[in-house]
């Protein structure tokens, strides 16, 4: 087996063990709830600017800020990174 296949197989085995509640080496990343409006304010952008800069619809951003919906998946990851390193993300997106 190749190294890539072995790594994928190990990851899958760990994921299956974790899903069955067995002790495993799986790393689980959990994100705490975000205050999206606070993140946007910290960056110093309007709703339109923030949505445009990060590829989010203004409508979705408004729902997040009101608490009607919560960010999920890649959007949640992006917002966590923006919350911690906004200048870095903006610089990366500009290049």
C-alpha positions in Angstrom: 0.0 0.0 0.0 1.1 3.5 -0.7 1.6 6.0 2.1 -1.4 8.0 1.0 -3.6 4.9 1.0 -2.4 3.9 4.5 -3.1 7.4 5.8 -6.6 7.4 4.3 -7.3 4.0 5.7 -6.1 4.9 9.2 -8.2 8.1 9.1 -11.3 6.1 8.0 -10.7 3.5 10.7 -10.4 6.2 13.4 -13.6 7.9 12.1 -15.6 4.6 12.2 -14.3 3.9 15.8 -15.3 7.4 16.9 -18.8 7.1 15.3 -19.3 3.8 17.3 -18.3 5.6 20.5 -15.1 3.6 20.9 -11.9 5.2 22.1 -9.9 6.4 19.1 -7.1 8.7 18.1 -9.5 10.7 16.0 -9.1 14.5 16.4 -12.4 16.3 16.7 -12.5 20.0 16.1 -15.3 21.8 17.8 -16.1 25.4 17.4 -17.9 27.6 19.9 -20.8 29.8 18.8 -19.7 32.9 17.0 -20.8 36.5 17.3 -20.7 37.3 13.6 -21.7 40.9 14.0 -18.8 41.3 16.5 -16.4 39.8 14.0 -17.6 42.1 11.2 -17.4 45.1 13.5 -13.9 44.2 14.5 -12.8 44.1 10.9 -14.5 47.5 10.4 -16.7 46.6 7.5 -20.3 47.2 6.6 -22.5 44.2 6.0 -22.2 44.7 2.2 -18.4 45.0 2.4 -18.0 42.0 4.7 -20.3 39.8 2.6 -18.5 40.8 -0.6 -15.0 40.3 0.8 -15.7 36.8 2.1 -18.1 35.5 -0.5 -21.2 35.5 1.7 -24.6 36.7 0.6 -25.8 39.8 2.5 -29.0 38.0 3.3 -27.1 35.1 4.9 -24.9 37.5 6.8 -28.0 39.3 8.2 -29.5 36.0 9.3 -26.3 35.0 11.1 -26.1 38.4 12.8 -29.7 38.2 14.0 -29.2 34.7 15.2 -31.9 33.2 12.9 -29.3 30.9 11.5 -25.8 29.8 12.4 -22.8 29.4 10.1 -22.0 25.8 9.2 -19.1 23.9 7.6 -16.6 25.9 5.6 -18.3 29.2 6.5 -17.9 28.4 10.2 -14.2 27.6 9.7 -13.7 30.8 7.7 -15.4 33.0 10.3 -13.3 31.4 13.1 -10.1 32.3 11.1 -11.3 35.8 10.4 -12.1 36.3 14.1 -8.5 35.4 15.0 -6.5 36.7 12.0 -8.7 39.1 10.0 -5.7 41.0 8.4 -4.1 37.7 7.3 -7.3 36.5 5.6 -7.9 39.8 3.9 -4.3 39.8 2.6 -4.6 36.2 1.4 -7.9 37.0 -0.4 -6.4 40.1 -2.0 -3.5 38.3 -3.7 
